[in-house]
Amino acid sequence: MKARLDHLVIAARTLDEGVRWCQATFGIEPGPGGAHPLMGTHNRLMKVATADFPRAYLEIIAIDPNARPTRGAGAHRWFDLDDALLQTALARGGPRLVHFVAEVPDAGAAVQALADVRIDRGQVLEASRDTSAGRLSWQITVRDDGQRLFYGALPTLIEWGPVHPTDSMADSGVTLRSLDLAHPRKADLEVALRAIGLSGVPLATGAPRLRAVFDTPRGTVTLESGGI
């Protein structure tokens, strides 16, 4: 099993707030995204790839107030977007880094690898959306309760079809320099990351946190999740 960072997740109360946050934080407007009927969410995307993170991008995501999820009654949206505490934090403090997603060659095998170390990463769901460059299709892990796990420090897993979002993304002028994690249960998280073969993401013992550092037209920008 070999995983690598796919994208960082910025949660926003509304997508418009997410766009304004991106402009204020990075000095640029994010690129186009799309809608996710399965989850009732929509997003905007921005390429942040480098040699160390060759297909990395930033996803700004929010609940679409005009869409009803088709996933099924009782199942929550991905990335804890239905969590009241997270939504309160977004309303008070604005959009923030909450999670990351790791690309794997076989989502089913990766879920089993986590199950072998007693971690339920959730079901592998089929999803897709149409873009100007063609249809994007992927398999992604989502728990019925929508939880990210480890305060977002254990990645959601994704297996892409033949097309990846960054294939058609223009360079944004923003690049990801580093991502590091912290969690009080470092040993448990370390076992989980090793099970999916994720390397190159430092992990420390401490309060739950994701920290991403970017090079931007405005200089260095650092985002922290703050344990939400």
N, C-alpha and C positions, 0 to 999 in steps of 0.2 A: 504494500500500500504506500502510495506517495501522494501527499496533498500539497497544494501551494495556495497562497493567498489569491483570492479571486477579486473580492471587492469589499470596501468598507461601507457600513450602513449608517447614514445620518437620518435619524427620525425627526420628523417635524409635525407640529399640530395640524398645519395645512401645507399644501404644496407651495402656495404663494409665499408663505413665511419661509419655507426652505430655500426658495429662489433668492429672496431678499437677503437671507443669512449668507448664502454663497457669495453674493455680490459684495456684501460688507466684509466677509472674512477673507476671501481670495482675490477680490477685485475683478471677478469675471462672472458672467452668467453661465449656469450649467447648460449642457447640451440637452437635446430632446430625450425623452424617455417614452413611457407608454403606460397603459392600464393593465391591471391584473384582475380579470373578472373572478377568478377562483377565490381571491382574497378580498376583493373590494378595495384595492389600494391603487395608487398611481405614483409615478416617480419621474425624476430627472437624473441624468447621468453625466459624468465628467471623467474623461480619461486621465489617469495619474501614473501611467506605466513607466517603468525604468528597466534597466538591465537586470536588477535584482528582483523586480516585481513585473515581469514582462506583459501580463495581461490585466494589470490592476486598474480598477476604476472606482469612483466614488458614486454611491447611490444615495440620493435624497428621496425619502419615501414618506408618504402620509396616507391616512385613510381617505378614500374618495367619498365625500358626503353624498354623491349622487349615484353610488353603486351599492348594490347588495351582494355580499359574497355568495358565490355558487357552491362553496365547498360543502355545506351541509350544516344543519342545525346543531348547535352545541360545540362546534369546532371553532377555535379562536384563530385570528389572523396571525401571520408569522411575525417574528421579531418583537413579541410582547406588545404589539401596537394596541391591543385591547386592554392592557393593564392600566388600571386607574392611577396608580402611583406614577407610572411613566408618563401618562398623559398630563397629569398635574405638573410634573417637572417640566414638560415641554411648554405648557401654558405659562409657567412662571419664568422659566429661564431661556426659552427659545429652543431652536433645533440643536441637536447634539449628537456626537458620536455615541452609538449604543452597541455596536456589534460588528462582526466581520464574517465573511463567507469564504470557505475554502473549497477550491476545485479539486475533485477526486476523479480518477479514471473509472471507478465503479462504485456508485452510491450505495448499492445494496451491500457490497462487500465491506464498505466503510462503516455502515450502520451495524453490521454484524461484528466488526472489530471492536466497536464501542460497546456493544452488548456483552462481548466477552469480558470486558472490564467493568461490567455492571452499570453502564450508562445507557439510558434510553434516549436516543437522539430523535426518535419519532419516525413517522412513516416516510417513505419515499414517494413523493407526489409528482405526477406529470404536469407540466405547465408549459405555456407557450404564449407568444404575442407576435403580432405582425409589425414589421418595421419597413422603412423605405428600402432597406437593403435585403429584405427577405424575412422569412419567418424565423424567429428565435424559438427554440424548443430546448427544454432542460428538465432534469429530474432534481428535486430538491427535498431536503429533509425538513419536516415540520411536525412538531408535536401537536396533539389535539388541544392541549392547553396553551399553545403558542409560545411556551417559554424558550428563552435563549439558552439558559443554563450558565452557571458560573458568572452571573452578572454580565453576560455577553462575551466572556473571554473564551468560551468553547465555541468554535465556529459552527454555524450551519454548514451543511455539506451540499455541494452542487455538482452535478455532472451535465456538462453541456452537450448539445447535439453538434452537428457539423459547423454551425455558425456561432461565433462568440461576439458579444456586444462590441468589444474593442476593435473588431475587424473593420468596422465602418465609422469609428469615432475619430474625429480630428484631434490632434494634439491640443491640449488646453492651455499649455504654459505652466501648469501646476504638476509637480511630480512628487511621488511618495518617497521620502528618504528612509523612513523606518517605521516599524510598528513593534511595540513591546507591550507585555501584559504583566499584571500583578494580581495575586489572589491569596487569601490566607490559607487556603488548602492547596498550596502549590504542588505538593506531591501527587494529589489526586488528579489535578489538571494536567500535570506533566505526563502521567500515565495515559490519559486520554489523548493528548496531542501526539504522543509516541505511537499510539495504536493506529492513528490515521496517517502517520508518516509526515507530520508537519514539522518542518525545521525552519531556521532562519527567523524565528519570532521569539526573542528573549522573554523569559518568564521569571518574575521575582516573587518573593514572599511579601505580602503587604495587603493593604486595603484593596478591594476589587477595583481594577482600573484597566482600561485600554488607553494607550497613548500613541498617537500617530503624528509624525513630523513631516512637513511638506516644504518643498522649495517652491516659491511662488513669485510672481512679479512684484509682490510687496515685501519680499524677504522670507524668512523662516516663519512658518505658522505651525503651532502645536495645538492639537485637539486632544482633550482627555474626556473619558466617559464619566468620571466621578462616581463610579459605583452604582449607577442607576440601572 
